[in-house]
């Protein structure tokens, strides 16, 4: 697998929001400000332990300067590519969002609904940007081999477009996830099959240990996967765990304490978990620190694997070859013999969110689930489709943040594991 780290550049004077909103920057070549230089250095420190083999960037100076700082500890020479450059915003360049909304009201509203359908006056559209950014990416990948790690530093408009496309999301999902300054969003690329797996999204813990998300009237959900057990892949041959009530192993207990340290500063109002022991043990250190009760909820329980439960993958493949092959290829089609399907998990998860959003308006709520449960929720809220289940990674004790805004669910981060390093 080739590892890709997509990075948005550091802060410029034009990234600041004022009463008129942020400015459309695009091809205007604004430099990093002092805070942006600091963000780039913190990002470089975070990536110092990554085995980077190449660093690519947009030709614009806010991206090249960020990339130079990141490349320096690895002794790498920056390679700037026009295909990674920002969008040509034409007549919108330099304008604030309120200016654009006043002068082009219908077009701006369409930009907020589905930006891929907008032709910016005198500028570019996102479909053209996607074509050139993908062209640059595939050219980059053609020069690298399995096992290499590449950093690509670009702009919000480019990283959003690539994440939507590589993640198999619809165009309308372009606004559905966070892309903070100097965030890390990681993909794995399989050169043999040509597929991309979303490994993490909008990781900014090197800049601020607090998790992203906005305060307001809408419930903010922090989603945690339970820690490692003896049946997880990291502890030996993986088994279909499902409803088997396993305890955390020693590594899982260490992960649980790390989760508590990471979340202890969050304004958490309530904790809900799967009724299974491994989920409750994962959040017990945090619950004890905060003095909050652990509230088991059936909506978070692991998928019922039926007759697959307890089997290793090789045992399941031998016993049920056709069902197992379908599970690995198109998992949404499978209902396990004597058990559930992904649609069942999806239904109870969305009912859970509705219930808890009504119970905890404007509060932060922790949910502790399982690999399949958490993957289903991520695929659903990012509108990726349940057959993309294997294209989203959920590490043990990984953390995600979701929040509803109107009728849109925003994914502020996904599979954040920096507390485990």
N, C-alpha and C positions, 0 to 999 in steps of 0.2 A: 504494500500500500504506500502511495505517496501522500504525505501529510501537507495540507495547505492551511496556512494561517492568514486569514483575511484581516487586515488592520485598517481602521480609519485613521487618518492623520490627526495630529494634535491640534490644540485650540488656536484659533486666530481671532483678531479683533472682531471679525464679522460673524463669529459663531455665537457671540453674546446675544441673548434675547433682550429687547427693550420694549417699550410700550407699543411700538409698531411691528413687533415680531422680529424674527431673524431675517437676514438678507439672503437672497439667492446669490451664491458665490460663483459657481460654475467655473468658467475659464478665467475669471478675474484672478490674477496671480498674487493673492495676499500671503504674506509671510506668517510663520508661527509667531505668536507673542510669547512673552516669558513663561506664562503658564503652560503653553503648548510645548515649549522646550522641556519643561519639567515633566510633563506627561510622557513625552518621547523617551526621556531618560528612565523613568520608572518602567515603561514598557520594555526598554532594552534590558533592564535588570531582570524583569520577569522572564524574558526570552533567553537570558544568558545560558541557562541550562538546556535549552532546546538545541538539538543537533542541526541547526540551520545549514543548508548547503547552498542556498541562493536567496537573494533579496531583490525583489522587483518593485517598481513604483510608477505612479503617474509622473509625468514630467513637471507638474506644477510644484512650486517651491515648498508649499506647506506639506506636500507628500514627500518630496525628495529629502527635505531636511529631517523629517521624522524617520525616513528609511535609513539615512546616513547614520543617525544615532543608533538605530537598531542593528545595523550591519557591523558597526565598528568593533564590538567585543568578539565578533567571529572572524575578523580579518577579511570580510567579504567586500567586494566592489558592487555598489548599487547599479542595477540595470533599469533605466527609465524607459517605459514603453508608452507610446501615444494611445494605444488601445485601453490603457488603464486611466486615462485622463478623465476629468470631470465632464459633466454635461454642458453643452453649449446652450445656455439659457436665453440667448438672443436678447430681446427687449426686456426680459425680466432680470437680467444680470445687474447686480447692484441694488435692485429694488427690495424693499422689505415685503413680507407676506401681506401686510395690510395695504401697501401701495398696489401690489398686484391684484388683490381682491377688489380694490376700488376701480381700477382701470379695466380689468378683464374679469368681471364678476362670474359670468357663466363658465368661462374656461378655468378659472381658479377652483370653482366648486367641483368641476369635473376632475381636476388634478387631485383633489382630496379624495374623490371617490375611486377613480381608476386612472392613475397617471399614464398608463401605457396607451390610453386613447387620446392623449393630448399632444398636439403639435404646438410647441412653444413658438410664439411669433418671432420670426427672424432667427430661430435657433433649431435645436435638435428635438427628436422625440426619443422616448425610452426604448422603443423597439430597435432603433438604429444604434443606440448606446449598447443595448444588450448584444447585438450582433458583433460589434467591434470588441467589446469586453470579452465575450466568449472566444472570439478569434484569438485575442491575445493570450487568454488562459490556455487554450489548446496548443498554441505554439509553444508556450512555456513548458507544458507537460511533455511535449514531444522531445524535449531536451533533457528529461530527467527520468530516473528509473526507480523501481520499487525500493522502498526504505528511506528515500530522501525526504527532507522537510523544507518547505519553501515558504517564505514570507512575502505577501503581496500587500503593499501599502497604497491605499487609494482614498476615495471620497465616499461620503454616505450614499450618494446616488448610485455609485458603482457597486459598493458592497451590498446594498439592498437588492440591486438587480441581480447580482450573481447569486446571492443566497436564495432568492426566490426561485431562480432557474435551476441551480444545482440541487436544491432541496425538493424540487418537484411541486412547488406551491403554485397556485393560480396567480395570475397577474394582480388580482384584487388584494392579495395578501401582502403586497409591497409595504403597506403601512402597519402590518400586524405585529411587528417585532421591533425591539430596541436596537439602536446602533449608536452607542455612545462614542465620544471622542477617544481614540486610542484603544478601543475595545478589541478583543480577540474573538473571532468567530472561526471555528476550525472545521475542516472537512477532510475525510479520507477518500482518496481516489484509487480505485482498483484498475491498474493498467490492463489487466487481462479481460475484464468484463466491461470496462468503461463507465462504471457506476460511481456515484458520489454518496458518501454517508455523512450526515450532519453529526459532528462529534461534540460541539458546544456552540453556544450562541451568546454573543454580547457579554463576554467575560471582562469585567472591569475591576476585579478585586485587587489588582496591582495599583490602582489609582485610589480606591476607596473600599475599605472592607465592608461597608454597608451595602446591602443588596439593592439593586435598582428598583424603580417603581415610584409612582406618584401618590402623594396624599390627596384625599378628596372624598367624595361621597361613595365611591365604589370600593368594594372589598378587594383587598390585595391578598392573593394566595401564594404562599411559599410551599412548593412541592418538594418533598424529600423522598428519595428511594431508601429503603432499609439497608442496613449494613450487611457485610458478608456473613454467610452461613457455610456450613460444611458442604452444602449442595450447590454453591455458586461456582462459576467457572474458575475463579481465582483460587479456590481451595482444592481443586481436583477436577474430576470428570463431572461436568454439569448434568444435573437432573431436572426434570420437569417438577418444580416445587409445588406450585399451586396452593392448595388448601392444607398441605402438610405443615404441621405447626412446629417449625424449626426454630431453635435458639440461635442467636449470634455466636460466631466463634470468636477467638481472641482478637483477630484483626477487625471483625465487625464491632466489637466493643470499643476498640481504639477509634474506629471511625465514628461511633456514636458520640464519643467525647469531643471529637473534632467538630462535629455538627453543632454540638452545644456551644463550643467556643465561638463558632462562626455566627450563630444566631442570637447569642445572648444580648446583643445590643439592639436587636430589632424590637419594634413596638408591638409585640405579639399579644393578642387578646384571647386566643383560644387555640387548642391543639386537638386535631382529630386524626385518628390512625385507623389503618386496617385492624380488625380484631386479632390478627395473628401475632404471635409472640415476637417474632423478629422485627416487626414494625414498631411495636410498643417499646421494646428494648432499645431501639435506635434513638427514640426521642425522650426516653426516661431521664437521661442526664440533664437535658434542657428543661424538661418539665419540673424537675426538682429545683433547679436554679431559679426558675421564674415563679415557682409556687403555683403552677397551673395544673389542673387535672388533665389526664390523658383520656380523651373521649373516643372509644372505639365506634366505628361507623361501617356498616356493611357495604356502603358504596365504594369503599377503598380496598375491600378484600381482593386477594389475588384471583386471577381467572381460575375457573373450575376446569381442570384438564381431564376430568373423568378418568377413563381407563389409561390415559397417558401418565397420570400422576405417579411420581416416584421412579419412572423409567429414565435411563440415560438416553441421550440422543441416538446412539447406535441401537439400543434395545427398541426404541420407538420406531426407528427406521426399518428394523427387521420384522417387528410385529405388525406394523401398519404402514407398509411402504407407500401406498398411494396417498393416504391422508398426510403422512409426514412430508412427502414431496410437495404436496399442495401447500402445507403450512409454511414451508421454506420459500415457496415461489409466490403464492398469492394467499397470504394468511387470512384475509377477510372472508374467503370462501369456506373456511373450515369451522365446523361445529364439532368439538371433540366428542367422541362416543361416550355418552353418560355425563357430559359436561356442558360447557358454554362455548360461545363464539365471541369474536371481538365486538360485534354489534351489541351483544348483551352487556359487555363491560362498558362500552361507550354510553349506552342508555343510562346505566346507573350512575356513571360519573357526571353526566350533564345534569341529572336530577339532583345529585349531591351539591354541585356548584350553585344551582338555583336555590336550594334549601339554605345553604350556608350564607350566600350573598344576602338573602332576606333576613337572616338572623344576625349578621355582623356587618351592617352597612358602614363603610368608611373605615373598617378595621383591618388589621393584618392577621391572617389565620394560617396556621401551619397544617399541612396535610402530609401524612406519611403513607406511602403506597409501595407498590412492587414494580418490577421492571416492565411487565406487560401493561399494567394499569397506567403507569406514568407515560409509557410510549403512546398508548391509545389517546391519552389526554393531549399530549403534545401534537400528535398527528391531527387530532380533531380541531384544536384551537388554531393551528397553522394551516388548516384546510388542505393537508397533504394527501388525505385518503389513507384508509387503514392498510392498504397493500404496501404502503411505504414504511411499514412498521420496522423492517430491518435496516432502513436507511436513516434511522434516528438512534443515537447511542444514549443509553441511560446507565451510568456507572453506579455501583453500590455507593450509597451515601451521597450521591450527586444531588444538586439543588437546582430548582427552576423557580421562576416567579411569573405569575400570570395575573392580569387585572382586566376587568371589563370596563370599557368606555362606550356608553351607549349600547349599540348592538354589536360592537366589535370587541373581541378578546385580544389583548395585547400580551405578547410573550416578551417579558423584559430580559430574561436570561434563561438558558437551558443547559442542564448538565454541567453546572459550575462545580468543579472539584478542587479548587485551589486550596481549600482548607485541609485537603488530604495530602498535600505535597510535603 
